[in-house]
Amino acid sequence: MCVLSAAAPAQIYVGPTGDAGTAIALSNHPSDTTPVLLIEALALPLPTDAAQAPIAAQPAPWVKSIVRRPSATTDRLIPRIAREFAVPESLVRAVVAVESGFDPRARSHKGAMGLMQLMPETARRFGVVDPYSEEQNLRGGTAYLRWLLDAFAGDVALALAAYNAGEGAVMRAGRRIPNFPETRAYVPKVISYHRRYADMAAAPATR
């Protein structure tokens, strides 16, 4: 039988229990029964409660890691449509990057379509007839983003959570990010892209 301190130790000492040397005892401090230093200066991170951790700290392993270059059409449309709906261009680009990787023909197993992965009901709601049209899809998705930003008082994280999980899910969660693994991964991923695109736009052009 082994005895191990429940605390996260900085050091571990070891020694026989006295049972003919067939068992050992472990401790985080030296004693008559644990005189030998086994491991020194362990650097153990404190455990965190993932549900309570800041959303930005959540990993996003499921999100596409490879993003294609946008087509010339998409590249031209995003700034114009973003200005039209008063949504930051960097946010629109971020949503497209994470949702479809800039693939206008993308379709998810749930039926979401096009650049901004519009579900059929969302496409109808915002007047999108052809969700695989780059312009219609960007216009519908950006209109939805604008609606969500207004509904959640400009809170980008909540708007993105609603874009992913639906505004009803955010409302049922008490106007907080729902505790869905996909949504908790999606929000920080899009925000990281949003910041990256904003920084790129703000950087001075280099020759």
C-alpha positions, 0 to 999 in steps of 0.5 A: 500500500502506498501513501501519497499526499493529496497536495501538489508537492514541490518534492517527493520523498520515498522510503520503505514502509517496513513491510520487508521492503515490499512496499513504499511510502511517498511524501512531500517532506522528509521523515524517518520513513521517507528519507530519500529524495525521489523527485525534486522541484516538481512544477505542477500546474494548478488544475482549472475548472474548464467550465469556469475558465475564461472563454479565451482560454478554451482550446479549439481543436475542431476548427479548420487549421488550414484556411484558403486564400479568399477569391478575388470576388470574396476579397472585394465583397467583404469590405463593401458589405461590412461597411453597408451593415456597419460590421467590422470587416475583420469580424466578417473575415474571421467568421468566414475563415472559421466557418468555411475556410473561404470555400464558397461551396462548403456545406456542413453535415448539418446543412449549413451552406456557403462562405458564412455557413448559413442554415436554410432557415437563416438564409430565408430569414435574411433574403438569401435565395442562393446560399452558394452565391458569394455576394448573397451569402456574405450579405445574409451572414453579415446581416445576421451578424449585425442583427445579433450585435444589436440584440446583444448590445454590441457584445461580440462574444455573445453575438458569435455564440449566438451565430454558432448556437442560435440566439435562443441558446444564448438567451436560455443560458442567461445571456451568457455563452452556452456551455456547449463544447463546440460553441466555447471553442468557436467563440475564441477562435473567431475572436483570435482571427478577428484580432489578427485581421484587424492587426493586419489592416492596421499595420503599415504597408511594407514594400 
